[in-house]
Every structure is written in structure tokens, then in C-alpha cells.
């Protein structure tokens, strides 16, 4: 899976373009993003330790939900 970063930047600048995304593109984008986030969470845990990792994870998840409307489960 790979994220089309140019397309992602266009969507941030003009969210109405979401309507032009094909279903498979959207699914691929979301799955890739979740994979990246999960890998980052693991690396943060290795560096920060469990307590700080959990706090950072909550902050990141909240930011993704509020700003990008992406919900990590």
C-alpha cells in the first residue's frame, strides 16, 4: 500500500475533492495511513516507554479525529 501524497495535499487544500476519489483509492489511502500510524506508535513506544507512549498516542488519535476525521480503532 502506498499513499499518493500529492492527492492527499490536494484534499487538505480542497476537501470537496473527496467526492472525486474512487472507493478503492480511499480504502488504500486509509489503510496505508493506519499502517503508518501504527508503526509510528510502536516506534514511539520503544523510545518513550509505555506511559509516555500511551499519552502521545491519545494526543495523536485526537488530532487525527478532530482535524482529518480519521478514526483509528
C-alpha positions in Angstrom: 0.0 0.0 0.0 1.2 3.5 -0.8 -0.2 6.9 -0.2 -0.4 9.4 -3.0 0.9 12.4 -1.1 0.1 14.8 -3.9 -3.5 13.7 -3.9 -3.5 14.0 -0.1 -2.2 17.5 -0.2 -4.9 18.5 -2.7 -7.6 17.0 -0.4 -6.3 19.0 2.5 -6.4 22.2 0.5 -9.8 21.4 -1.1 -11.8 18.9 0.9 -14.6 18.9 -1.7 -12.3 16.8 -3.9 -13.1 13.9 -1.6 -16.2 13.3 -3.8 -13.9 12.6 -6.8 -12.0 9.8 -5.1 -12.7 6.2 -6.2 -13.7 3.8 -3.4 -10.5 1.7 -3.9 -8.3 4.8 -3.7 -9.9 5.9 -0.5 -9.6 2.5 1.1 -6.0 2.2 0.1 -5.2 5.7 1.4 -6.9 5.0 4.8 -5.3 1.6 5.2 -1.9 3.0 4.3 -2.3 5.8 6.8 -3.4 3.5 9.5 -0.4 1.2 8.9 2.0 4.3 9.1 0.4 5.5 12.3 0.6 2.0 13.9 4.3 1.8 13.0 4.9 5.2 14.5 3.1 4.2 17.7 5.3 1.2 18.0 8.5 3.3 17.5 7.3 5.9 20.0 6.8 3.1 22.5 10.3 1.8 22.0 11.7 5.3 22.6 9.4 6.8 25.2 8.3 3.8 27.3 4.7 2.7 27.9 3.3 5.6 29.9 4.5 8.3 27.6 3.6 6.3 24.5 0.0 6.0 25.7 -0.3 9.7 26.3 1.3 10.5 22.9 -1.0 8.0 21.2 -4.1 9.6 22.7 -3.0 13.1 21.5 -2.3 11.9 18.0 -5.6 10.0 17.7 -7.5 13.0 19.0 -5.7 15.3 16.4 -6.5 12.8 13.6 -10.1 12.7 14.6 -10.6 16.4 15.0 -8.6 17.7 12.0 -8.8 14.9 9.5 -11.9 13.0 10.6 -9.9 9.8 10.6 -10.9 7.4 13.4 -8.3 4.8 14.5 -9.7 1.7 16.1 
